[in-house]
Amino acid sequence: MFPAGRIFFLAYQIAQRRQTAMDARLAHLGMDIARWRPFMQLAALQPCAMTDLARVTAMDRTTLTRIVDRLVKDGWVERTTPPTDRRQVLLTITPAGEAIRLACLVEHDAYTSEVIHGLSKPEMDELHRLMKLLLGGMLEEDPRTRDLVLDLPMPGEGGPG
């Protein structure tokens, strides 16, 4: 039996190595993993308030605002203010952003297939179930965030990607 903390060490190793590989795969599209993560989560939630995007990305507002500013500057995301509540800002992906999103999904899907090729469907299902259980426990103090994060469609799940 290994120490429980090893789970987090392995999760960190997976995340860091995936980040490096995805940065390399997305570079030719003008995208990087730091922008890609919130961009893809925005696609699943749009139109989306910054507060909800901050919840699902687990990013601080300052960092997320800088990333969104860059996505807006790139022409991939648009900020709008609903006429019913001028204090709120909603984010949506532009047509140019949708084209980039689809191109990024090709890279994402190819890399994911390479990484998980040795796992069976039952192993993937069990891994997914255990990860959701672990994360759900970490988010039990914040039910709104827990529901957003655990129910957010991911690429390949039939949602926006």
BADRENKE-27532 format. One record per residue (C-alpha): residue number from 1; residue in one letter; x, y, z. Coordinates in steps of 0.25 Angstrom, whole numbers. Layout:
BEGIN
     k   r       x       y       z
   NUM   A       X       Y       Z
...
***
This chain:
BEGIN
     k   r       x       y       z
     1   M       0       0       0
     2   F       5      14      -3
     3   P       3      27       4
     4   A     -10      34       1
     5   G      -2      47      -2
     6   R       4      39     -14
     7   I      -9      41     -21
     8   F      -7      56     -22
     9   F       8      54     -26
    10   L       3      46     -38
    11   A      -8      55     -41
    12   Y       1      67     -41
    13   Q      11      59     -50
    14   I       0      56     -60
    15   A      -5      70     -60
    16   Q       9      76     -62
    17   R      13      66     -73
    18   R      -1      68     -80
    19   Q       1      83     -79
    20   T      15      83     -86
    21   A      10      74     -97
    22   M      -3      82    -100
    23   D       5      95    -100
    24   A      14      89    -111
    25   R       1      83    -119
    26   L      -7      96    -118
    27   A       5     106    -121
    28   H       3     106    -136
    29   L     -12     110    -134
    30   G      -7     122    -125
    31   M     -13     116    -113
    32   D      -7     111    -100
    33   I     -12     102     -89
    34   A     -13     114     -79
    35   R     -24     121     -88
    36   W     -29     108     -94
    37   R     -34     102     -80
    38   P     -44     114     -77
    39   F     -47     116     -92
    40   M     -52     101     -93
    41   Q     -60     103     -80
    42   L     -66     116     -85
    43   A     -71     108     -97
    44   A     -78      98     -88
    45   L     -85     109     -80
    46   Q     -87     121     -90
    47   P     -92     131     -88
    48   C     -85     131     -75
    49   A     -82     141     -64
    50   M     -68     143     -59
    51   T     -72     138     -46
    52   D     -76     124     -51
    53   L     -64     123     -60
    54   A     -55     126     -48
    55   R     -62     115     -40
    56   V     -60     104     -51
    57   T     -46     108     -54
    58   A     -42     109     -39
    59   M     -34     122     -44
    60   D     -33     135     -36
    61   R     -41     146     -42
    62   T     -28     155     -46
    63   T     -22     143     -54
    64   L     -35     140     -60
    65   T     -38     154     -64
    66   R     -24     155     -71
    67   I     -27     142     -79
    68   V     -40     147     -83
    69   D     -35     160     -87
    70   R     -25     153     -96
    71   L     -36     144    -102
    72   V     -44     156    -105
    73   K     -32     163    -111
    74   D     -30     151    -120
    75   G     -44     152    -124
    76   W     -48     138    -119
    77   V     -57     143    -107
    78   E     -67     155    -106
    79   R     -72     162     -94
    80   T     -86     166     -93
    81   T     -95     173     -83
    82   P    -109     168     -82
    83   P    -120     179     -83
    84   T    -127     174     -70
    85   D    -114     175     -61
    86   R    -104     185     -66
    87   R     -95     181     -54
    88   Q     -93     167     -60
    89   V     -83     164     -71
    90   L     -86     151     -79
    91   L     -75     144     -88
    92   T     -78     137    -101
    93   I     -69     130    -111
    94   T     -69     138    -125
    95   P     -69     131    -138
    96   A     -54     132    -139
    97   G     -53     126    -125
    98   E     -62     114    -129
    99   A     -52     111    -141
   100   I     -40     111    -132
   101   R     -48     103    -121
   102   L     -51      92    -132
   103   A     -36      92    -136
   104   C     -32      91    -122
   105   L     -41      79    -120
   106   V     -34      72    -131
   107   E     -21      73    -124
   108   H     -27      70    -110
   109   D     -34      58    -115
   110   A     -22      53    -122
   111   Y     -13      55    -110
   112   T     -24      49    -100
   113   S     -25      36    -109
   114   E     -10      35    -109
   115   V      -9      36     -93
   116   I     -21      27     -90
   117   H     -19      16    -101
   118   G     -15       6     -91
   119   L     -28       7     -82
   120   S     -40      -1     -84
   121   K     -54       6     -83
   122   P     -57       0     -69
   123   E     -43       5     -64
   124   M     -46      19     -70
   125   D     -60      19     -64
   126   E     -55      15     -50
   127   L     -44      25     -51
   128   H     -54      36     -54
   129   R     -63      31     -43
   130   L     -52      32     -33
   131   M     -47      45     -37
   132   K     -61      51     -37
   133   L     -62      45     -23
   134   L     -49      51     -18
   135   L     -52      65     -24
   136   G     -66      65     -19
   137   G     -61      63      -5
   138   M     -52      75      -7
   139   L     -63      84     -12
   140   E     -74      79      -2
   141   E     -73      93       5
   142   D     -77     100      -7
   143   P     -89      93     -14
   144   R     -91     103     -25
   145   T     -76     101     -30
   146   R     -77      86     -28
   147   D     -89      85     -37
   148   L     -83      94     -47
   149   V     -70      86     -47
   150   L     -75      72     -46
   151   D     -86      73     -57
   152   L     -78      82     -67
   153   P     -78      74     -80
   154   M     -64      72     -85
   155   P     -59      69     -99
   156   G     -64      56    -105
   157   E     -76      56     -95
   158   G     -86      61    -105
   159   G     -85      75    -100
   160   P     -79      88    -106
   161   G     -65      82    -103
***
